[in-house]
Amino acid sequence: ARRLSRAAPHAPDVTILGPAPAPLFMLRGLYRWRFLIKTPREKLAQGLIRDWISRVELPKPVKLVVDIDPYNFL
């Protein structure tokens, strides 16, 4: 989570909150962190996120899941 945080993009209309522990911080023996990315509707977040995670090399056991417009934020 710290590596992603350090590589977070800085754009005028984008706010990135986190990393913060997920409400269910440990689930099935795995630790979970989350980021919240706030952008105006007209700005496409997918490209921003794709560029962001492509700049970060994550350790092998780390699994990254991106959920655009999540139904449930748990």
C-alpha distances in whole Angstrom, upper triangle without the diagonal:
4,5,5,6,9,10,11,14,17,20,23,22,19,17,13,12,9,6,9,10,12,15,16,13,14,16,19,17,13,11,9,7,8,9,12,14,18,20,24,26,27,24,23,19,19,20,17,14,16,16,13,11,14,13,10,11,9,11,14,13,10,11,10,12,13,16,18,20,19,22,20,17,17
4,5,5,6,9,10,14,16,19,22,22,19,17,13,12,9,7,10,12,15,18,19,16,17,20,22,20,17,14,13,10,11,11,14,16,19,21,25,27,29,25,24,20,21,21,18,16,17,17,13,12,15,13,10,12,10,12,15,15,12,14,13,16,16,19,21,23,22,25,24,20,20
4,5,5,6,9,12,15,18,22,22,19,17,14,14,12,10,13,15,17,21,21,18,20,21,23,21,18,15,15,12,13,12,16,16,20,21,25,27,28,24,23,19,19,19,16,14,15,14,11,10,12,10,7,8,8,10,14,14,11,13,12,15,16,19,20,23,23,26,25,22,22
4,5,5,6,10,13,16,19,19,15,14,11,12,10,8,12,14,16,19,20,18,19,21,23,22,18,15,14,11,10,9,12,13,16,18,22,23,24,21,19,16,16,16,13,11,12,11,8,7,10,9,6,9,9,12,15,15,12,12,10,13,13,16,17,19,19,23,22,19,20
4,5,5,9,11,14,17,17,14,12,9,9,7,7,10,13,15,19,20,18,20,22,24,23,19,16,14,11,10,9,11,12,15,17,21,23,24,21,20,16,17,17,14,12,14,14,10,10,13,11,10,12,12,15,18,18,15,16,13,15,15,17,18,20,20,24,22,19,20
4,6,9,11,14,17,18,15,14,11,12,11,10,14,17,19,22,24,21,23,25,27,26,22,19,18,15,14,12,15,15,17,19,23,25,26,22,21,18,19,18,15,14,16,14,10,11,13,10,9,12,13,15,19,19,16,18,16,18,18,20,21,23,24,27,26,23,24
4,6,9,12,16,17,14,14,11,13,12,12,16,18,20,24,25,22,24,26,28,27,23,20,19,16,15,13,15,14,16,18,21,23,23,20,19,16,16,15,12,11,12,10,7,8,10,7,7,10,12,15,18,19,16,17,15,17,16,19,19,22,23,26,26,23,24
4,7,10,13,14,10,10,8,10,10,10,14,17,19,22,24,22,24,25,28,27,23,20,18,15,13,10,11,10,13,14,17,20,20,17,16,13,14,13,10,9,11,10,6,9,11,9,10,13,14,17,20,21,18,18,15,16,14,17,17,19,20,24,23,20,22
4,6,10,11,8,9,8,12,13,14,17,20,21,25,26,25,27,28,31,30,26,24,21,18,16,13,13,10,12,12,15,18,18,14,14,11,13,11,8,9,11,9,6,10,12,10,12,15,17,20,23,24,21,20,17,18,16,18,17,19,21,24,25,22,24
4,7,9,7,8,9,12,14,15,19,22,23,26,28,27,30,31,34,33,29,27,24,20,18,14,14,11,12,12,15,17,17,14,15,13,15,14,10,12,14,12,10,14,15,14,15,19,20,24,27,28,24,24,21,21,19,20,19,20,23,26,26,23,26
4,6,5,8,10,13,16,18,21,24,25,28,30,29,32,33,36,35,31,29,26,22,20,16,15,11,11,10,12,15,14,11,12,11,14,13,9,12,14,13,12,15,17,16,18,21,23,27,29,30,26,26,22,22,19,20,18,20,22,25,26,24,27
4,6,8,11,14,18,20,22,26,26,29,32,31,34,35,38,38,34,31,28,25,22,18,16,13,11,10,11,14,13,11,13,13,16,15,12,15,18,16,15,19,21,20,21,25,27,30,33,33,30,29,25,25,22,22,20,21,23,26,27,25,28
4,7,10,13,17,19,21,25,25,27,30,29,32,33,36,36,33,30,27,23,20,16,14,10,8,6,7,10,10,8,11,11,14,14,12,14,17,16,15,19,21,20,22,26,27,30,32,33,29,28,24,23,20,20,17,17,20,23,24,22,25
4,7,10,13,15,18,21,21,24,26,26,29,30,33,33,29,26,23,20,16,13,10,7,6,5,8,11,12,9,10,9,12,13,9,11,14,14,13,16,18,18,19,23,23,27,29,29,25,24,21,20,17,17,15,15,18,21,21,19,22
4,6,10,12,14,18,18,21,23,23,26,27,30,30,27,24,21,17,14,10,8,6,5,7,10,13,14,12,13,11,14,15,12,12,16,16,13,16,19,18,19,22,22,26,28,28,24,23,20,19,16,16,15,15,17,20,20,17,20
4,7,9,11,15,15,18,21,19,23,24,27,27,23,20,17,14,11,7,6,5,6,9,13,15,17,14,14,11,14,15,11,11,14,14,11,13,17,16,16,19,19,22,25,24,21,20,16,16,14,15,14,14,16,19,18,15,18
4,7,8,12,13,15,18,17,20,22,25,25,21,18,15,11,9,6,5,6,8,12,15,17,20,17,17,14,16,18,15,13,17,17,14,15,19,18,18,20,20,22,25,24,20,20,17,16,15,15,15,15,15,18,17,14,15
3,5,8,10,13,15,14,17,19,22,22,18,15,12,8,7,5,7,9,11,15,18,20,23,20,20,16,18,19,16,14,17,18,14,15,18,18,16,18,17,19,22,21,17,17,15,15,14,15,16,16,16,19,17,13,14
4,7,9,12,14,12,15,17,20,19,16,12,10,6,5,5,8,11,14,17,21,22,25,22,21,17,18,20,17,15,17,18,14,14,18,17,15,17,15,17,19,18,15,15,13,14,14,15,16,17,17,19,17,14,14
4,6,9,11,9,13,15,18,18,15,11,9,6,5,7,9,12,15,19,22,24,26,24,23,20,21,23,20,17,20,21,18,17,21,20,18,20,18,19,21,19,16,16,15,15,15,16,17,18,16,18,16,12,12
4,6,8,6,9,12,15,14,12,8,6,4,6,9,12,15,18,21,25,26,29,27,26,22,23,25,22,19,22,23,20,19,22,22,20,21,18,19,20,18,15,15,14,15,15,16,18,19,16,18,15,12,10
4,5,5,8,10,13,14,11,8,6,5,6,9,11,15,17,21,24,25,28,26,24,21,22,24,22,19,22,23,20,19,23,23,21,22,19,20,21,18,15,15,14,13,14,14,16,16,14,15,12,8,7
4,5,9,10,14,14,13,11,9,9,9,12,13,17,19,23,26,26,29,28,27,24,24,27,25,22,25,27,24,23,26,27,25,26,23,23,24,21,19,18,17,16,17,16,18,17,15,15,11,9,6
4,6,6,10,11,10,9,7,9,11,14,16,19,22,25,28,29,32,30,29,25,25,28,27,23,26,28,25,23,27,27,25,25,22,22,22,19,17,16,16,15,17,16,19,19,16,16,12,10,7
4,6,10,10,8,6,5,7,10,13,16,19,22,25,29,29,32,30,29,25,25,28,26,22,25,26,23,21,25,25,22,22,19,19,20,17,15,15,15,15,17,17,20,20,17,18,15,12,9
4,7,6,5,4,6,9,12,16,19,22,25,28,32,32,35,33,31,27,27,29,28,24,26,28,25,23,26,26,23,23,19,18,19,15,14,14,15,15,18,18,22,22,19,20,17,15,12
4,5,5,7,7,11,13,17,20,23,26,29,32,32,35,33,31,27,26,29,28,24,26,28,26,23,26,27,24,24,20,19,19,15,14,13,15,14,17,17,21,21,18,19,16,14,11
4,6,9,10,14,17,20,23,26,29,32,35,35,37,35,33,30,28,31,30,26,27,30,27,25,27,28,25,24,21,19,18,14,14,14,16,16,19,19,23,24,21,21,18,18,14
4,7,10,13,17,20,23,26,29,32,36,36,38,36,34,30,29,31,30,27,27,29,27,24,27,27,24,23,19,17,16,13,13,13,16,17,20,21,25,26,23,24,21,19,16
4,6,10,13,17,20,23,26,29,32,33,35,33,30,27,26,28,27,23,24,26,23,20,23,24,20,19,16,14,14,10,10,10,12,13,16,18,21,23,20,21,19,17,14
4,7,10,14,17,20,24,27,30,31,33,31,29,25,24,26,25,21,23,24,21,19,22,22,19,18,15,14,15,11,10,10,12,13,16,17,20,22,19,21,18,16,13
4,7,11,14,17,20,23,26,27,29,27,25,22,21,23,22,18,20,22,19,17,20,21,18,18,14,15,16,13,10,10,10,10,12,14,17,18,15,17,15,12,10
4,7,10,13,17,20,24,24,27,24,23,19,19,21,19,16,18,20,16,15,18,19,16,17,14,15,17,14,11,11,10,10,12,13,16,17,15,17,15,11,10
4,7,10,13,16,20,21,23,21,20,16,16,19,16,13,16,18,15,14,17,18,16,17,15,17,19,17,13,12,10,10,10,10,12,13,12,15,13,9,9
4,6,10,13,17,18,20,18,17,13,14,16,14,11,14,15,12,12,16,16,15,17,16,18,20,19,15,14,11,11,10,10,11,12,12,15,14,10,12
4,6,10,13,15,17,15,15,11,13,15,13,11,15,16,14,14,18,18,18,20,19,22,24,22,19,17,14,13,11,10,10,10,10,13,13,10,12
4,7,10,12,14,12,11,8,11,13,10,9,13,14,12,13,16,17,17,20,20,23,25,24,20,19,15,14,11,11,9,10,12,15,15,12,15
4,7,9,12,10,11,9,12,14,11,11,15,16,14,16,19,20,20,24,23,27,28,28,24,22,19,17,14,13,11,10,13,15,16,14,17
4,6,8,6,8,7,11,12,10,11,15,15,15,17,19,20,21,25,25,28,30,30,26,24,21,19,15,15,12,11,14,17,18,17,20
4,5,5,8,9,13,14,13,14,17,18,18,20,22,23,25,28,28,32,33,33,30,28,24,22,18,17,14,13,16,18,20,19,23
4,6,7,9,12,14,13,15,17,19,19,21,23,24,26,29,29,33,34,34,30,28,24,22,18,16,12,11,15,17,19,19,23
4,6,9,12,13,13,15,17,18,19,21,23,24,26,29,30,34,35,35,31,29,25,23,19,18,14,14,18,20,23,22,26
4,6,9,9,9,12,14,14,15,18,19,20,22,26,27,30,32,32,28,26,23,21,17,17,13,14,17,20,22,21,25
4,6,6,7,9,11,12,13,15,17,18,20,23,24,28,29,29,26,24,20,18,14,14,11,12,15,18,21,20,23
4,6,5,6,9,10,10,12,14,16,17,20,21,24,26,26,22,20,16,15,11,11,8,10,13,17,18,17,20
4,5,5,6,9,10,11,12,15,16,19,19,23,23,24,21,18,15,13,10,10,8,11,14,17,19,18,21
4,5,5,6,8,10,11,13,15,18,19,23,24,25,22,20,16,15,12,14,12,15,17,21,22,21,24
4,6,5,6,9,10,11,13,17,18,22,23,24,21,19,16,15,12,14,12,15,17,21,22,20,23
4,5,5,6,8,10,11,14,15,19,20,21,17,15,12,11,9,11,10,13,15,18,19,18,20
4,5,6,6,9,11,13,14,18,19,20,17,15,12,12,10,12,12,15,17,21,22,20,22
4,6,5,7,9,12,14,18,20,21,18,17,14,15,13,16,15,18,20,24,25,23,25
4,6,6,7,11,12,16,18,19,16,15,12,13,12,15,14,17,19,23,23,21,23
4,5,5,8,9,13,14,16,13,12,9,11,10,13,14,17,18,22,22,20,21
4,6,8,10,13,15,17,14,14,12,13,13,16,17,20,21,25,26,24,25
4,7,10,13,15,18,15,15,13,16,15,19,19,23,24,27,27,25,26
4,6,10,12,14,12,13,11,14,14,18,19,22,23,26,26,24,24
4,7,9,12,10,12,11,14,16,19,21,25,25,28,28,25,25
4,6,8,6,8,9,12,14,18,20,23,23,26,25,23,23
4,6,6,9,11,14,17,20,23,26,25,28,27,25,24
4,6,8,11,14,17,21,24,27,25,28,27,25,24
4,6,10,13,16,20,23,26,24,26,25,23,21
4,7,10,13,16,19,22,21,23,22,20,19
4,7,10,13,16,19,18,20,19,18,17
4,7,10,13,16,15,18,17,15,15
4,7,10,13,11,14,14,13,13
4,6,10,9,13,13,12,13
4,6,6,9,10,9,11
4,6,9,11,11,14
4,7,9,9,13
4,5,6,9
4,7,9
4,6
4
